Amino acid sequence: MSDVERIHVVVGDASYDIVIGEGILESCGKLVAEVTTAKRVSLITDTKVRELYGPKVSAYLASAGFEVHALSVAPGEASKSWEVAGQLLEAMSRDGIERGDVVVALGGGVVGDLAGFAAATYLRGIEFVQIPTTLLGQVDSSIGGKTGVDLSAGKNLAGAFKQPLLVLSDTAVLSTLPQEEWQSGLAEVAKSAVISGDEFLEWLERNAEAIVARDPKVSAEMVLRCATFKSGVIMADEREADVRECLNFGHTLGHAIENVAGYGAYSHGLAVAEGMRFASRLAVEGAHASREFVARQDALLDSLELPAIEQRYEPDEIARALHSDKKVRGGVTRWVLADGPGMWRCQAVEDSMIMEHLEAWAASKGGE
């Protein structure tokens, strides 16, 4: 890839660029100024990212003529709540943010979802920009306009579709990520490769060792491939009426595990990877997927250092969490099942079959 890549996204009446490159954070003020006439910026981040990049990004935005109001939340999934969203909205009001101003989300998936939700609801909607600082953010969550907060019953149960004005992915910042954050992003990369097809999947298999070692050149190409794939899906289906459902591969069981284990017990990536393993075994039912494909996917996840979860969870607990999933229709859970590279389907699966597979899954795990 060249030093800077742009992907142009057109979704309904909205259009924006995803800009990917090493060191582009320094140009964020200029790039944001190109897409908005706003005078004020509500810069939303978390306290960890604030320490690393907050003052720099504030200075870059200020140098482009913006009046910057910086807000931060605690890191982690617990911040994606009604309470924290309300605190942000109150702070934006106190800061005098107006309808013509802009929110800039600086951080990972939690910050992007939360700041996007605040932008979507403040004054019935103001514009926002995504500056993802995690691998998960750059390959997945910053793209596509999904914003939201968690409810006690499960993840992302309240939210809105709100496309950003711009997505700026500086691949240089990935070098600062802790291993847990790198894991979270790699699961989304593996998901994208499996449902995209053989070409991406074979590329990922060939480059797994370099990716685990965080080779900058390979990592940048990985971000570009994922962003290109996801933006294509989004342009075909903004609101998850059809093909966008494929992006939920691995997330049905993954979200249930996070719910039952408690958010933070596992990285999002480990939970999603476990969900991919489970869903692929479920796809073998009826001879849709081959056991050879299941083994190939397992090997890929292992090579990306996304091992199977060994803790045992009760099938009944997981089943209850599954029924809080957004994809439940008429009390029946819907699953994205991969039958092979690029071969996926979204299918309602009866509880009896799910319980049979959950019991086999639980029996393969360790003790409490």
N, C-alpha and C positions, 0 to 999 in steps of 0.2 A: 504494500500500500504506500501511497505518497505520504508526505509529512502531515497533511490535513485532508480529511475526506468529508464530503457533505452528502447526506442522504436527504432528498426532498420528499416530504410526506404531505399528501393531500387527503384529508378526511372530511367529507361533507363540505361545509363552507370554510373549514379551517385548513391552513397550510403552514408548514414550518420546516425548518432544517434541523437535522441532527448533525452536529459538527464534532468530528472525532480527530484527535491529534495529540501529540505529546507537547505539553507546555502551553496549551491554548488558554489555560486559566488566566494568564497574564493579560490576555486580550478580552476578558469577559466584559469589561465596561464598554468597550467599543462595539463588541458584538451585540450586546443587549441594546445599546443605543440605536443600532441599525433597525431594530424591529419594534421599537416603542417610542412614543412621544412623552412618556411618563416623566414626571418631575421627581417623584418619591419612589423609593424602593423599600419594601418590607423584606429584609433579608432574614430568612428563617433557617436555622441550623440546629445541631445539637451541641452539647457542651464539649464533647471530644473533638468534633470537627471544627468548632469555633477556635479551640486552642491551636489547631494545625493551620487552618486557612482563613478563619474569620477576619482578622485585621487586614490581611492581604486583599481578600476579595472586597471588603468594604472600601479599601483604598482604591482598588481598580475601578470600582463603580463610581466612587466620588470623583475620580479623575476624569470620568466621562460626563460629569455634570449632574449626577444623581444625588439627591438628599437621601442618605442611607439611614434606615431605622433597623437596627439589628435586634433580633429576638432569638432566644435559644431555649431548647427543651432538654430534658434528660435523655441520654441515649437509650435505645432499646424499645421493644415492642410495647411496653407499658405506656409509653407516651402517645400511642395511637388511640386516644380515648376521647369521649365527649368532653370530659373535664379539661383536658389539655387543649383541645380544639377551641373550647370556649374561652380559655385564657388567652390564646393567640388572637382570637377575634376581638376581645376586649382591648388588648394591647394595640392592635391595629387601629381601632377606633380612637384610642387615646393619642396615638401618634398622628392622627389626622390624615390617615390614608384615604384617598378619594377614589372614585370610580375610574378615573383615568390613570391611576398609578399601577404599579406592578409588584407582584410577589416574586422573589427569587428563592428557590429551594436549593440549599447547599448541603448535601449530605447523601445518605443512603436511602433505601427504600422506605423506611419509616418516615424520615423527614419529607421525602418527596410526596408520599401519600397524604401526610398530615398537612403540609403546606399547600398542596393542591386542593385539598378539601376546604381549607380556609379560604383560598382564592375563589373557589367555586361558590361559596356561600356568602362571603362578605359582600355587602351591598348588592346581593343577588348575582354576584359574579364579577370578578376583575381578572385581568390577565396575569399569567405567571410563566416563569422560566425555570427549567430544570438544569441544575449543575450537579450531576450525580458524582459522588466521590467514592463509591464502592463498585465492585465488579457487578454485583446484583443490580445496582442502579443503572449502570452503563449498558448491560446486556439485556435488561428486561424492564424493570419497574418504572424507569423514567419515560418509557416510550408507550404511547397508546392512550393516554388520557384517563386512566383509572385512578381515582382518588378515593380516600375513605378513612374510616376509623373502625376499630374493633368494638363489638358488643360483648357482654359476658358470655353469650352463647357461642361466639366464634369470631374468626377473623373477617374483617372487611365486610361486615354485614350492613354498614351504613356508608353511603358514599355517593359520588356523582361522576359522570363522564365530563372531563374538562381537558381539552387538548392544550398543551403548552404553546407559547409563542416560539420557543427555541429550546433545544437540548444541547448542552455543551459538555462533551465527555473528554476530559483531559486524562489520557492514559498514564501520564507520569504519576498521578496521585495514587495509582494502584499499588505502588511499591511500599506505601505506608500501611497497607491493610494488615490487620491481624489474621492469623490462619482461619479462624472461624468465619470471618467475613469473606475471605477468599473461597472457602468451601461453599458458602451460600450462593455465590455467583456461579461457581462451577457446576452446581446441580442444574441451574437454569440453562447453562451452556449445553450440558448433556441432553437435557430435555429438548432444546431447540434442534440439536443435531439429529436426534432420533426421529422427531416428527417432520423434520425438513426433508430427509432422504439420504441416499447412499453417499452423494458427493461430500456433503458436510460431515456426515458421520465418519466416513473414511479419513477425511482430513483431521478430525479430532482424534481418532485412534492413532494416526501417525504422529501427531504432535503432542500427545498426552504428557510425555516426559518433559518436554520443553515448557509446557503450560504449568505443570506442577512446580518447575524451577522458576516460573515467572519470567521467562525470557521476554524482554520488552517488545521485540519485533513480532513474535508469535502472539503475544497477548493482545497487541494492537489489532492484528488481523482477526483474532477471535472476537473482539468487541465489534469490529466492522461487520463480520459475518452474521453475528447475532442480531445486530441492529438492523441490518438489511433484511434478514428473514422476518423479524417481528414487524417491522414497518410495512412490509408487504402484506402480512396477515391483517394488520390494522386497517390498511387502505381497502382491503376487500370486505372487512366486516368490523365496523367501529364498535358496535354495541353487543357483541357476543351473541348474535342471532344465528350464526352458522359456523364458518371456518375458525373464528377466533376461539371457539371452545377448545381447540386443540392445545392452546397454551396452558390449559389446566392439567395437562398430563402430569401425573405424580402428585398433584396438589390435593386431591380428595382425601386420601389417607394421610398425606403429609400434614394438612391442617388439623386433622383429627388427632394425630400424634402430638402436635404442638399444644392442642387444647388440653388433652388428658395429662400429658407430662408436665405441663406448665411452660409458658413462654420463656425461653432462655435455657431450658434444660438441654436442648439440642440446637445447633444452628439450623436456620431455615433450610439450608442446603441438605443437611443430613436427613431431615424429615421428608423433603421432597424426593431425595434419592431413594429412600425407603418406599415412598409411595410409588415411584417408578417400578421398583422391583415387584411390589405387590400387584400393581395394575397389569404388568406384563404376564405374570403368572395367571391372573384372572383371564387374560386374553387367550390363554391356551385352551380354556374351556370351549368346547365345540370345535376344536381343531382350527381355530382362526390363526393363532400364532404358533410358531414352532418352538420347541424347547431349545433348539440351537440359537434362535434369536434371543431368547431369555438369557442364555449363557453368555452370548455376545454382549448384551447390555450390561449384565453383571460385571463382566471383565472390564468394560469401559469405565464403569463407576469405580471399581476397585483401582484402576490405573490412575484415576483422578483423585485418589485418596478420599473417596466417599464411601466408607465401609458400611456394611449392613448394621443396623441397630441391634444390639444384643439383649437389651432390656425387654422383659416380658410385660405386656399389658393385657388386661382382661378383655376378651372379645366384646362383652356386653358394654363396657365403658367406651370402647372405640366406636361401637355401633351407635351409641347414643350421640356421640360427638359427630358422627357422619351425618346424622339427621338434622344437624344445624347448618349443614353446608348450603351455600347459595344455589347449588345445582340440584337440590332436591325438588322433584316435581310430583305432586300428588302423593307425597309421603314416600316416594321411591327415589333412591340415590341414582344419580347419573354419573357415569365414569367415562373418562377418556382412556381408551384402550389402544395400544400400539400392537399391530399384528406383524409389523416389519418396518424397515426404514421408510419413512414417508407414508406409511399405511396406518392411518388412525381412524377411529370411529368414536362417537359419543353415544353411549348406550345406557338405558335404564337397566339396572340389575336388581333383581328381587332380593329381599332381605335374607331369604333362606340360603341362597347361593353365597351372598356376602358373608354370612355367619360361618358357613362351611369353610370358606377360605380364611376368615379371621381365626378360626380355631386351629387350622393347620399352621397359619403364620405364628400364632402364639405358642404352639407346641414346639416350634423350631427355635424358640428363644430361651434365654437363661431364666433364672429365678428372679424373685423380687429384689 
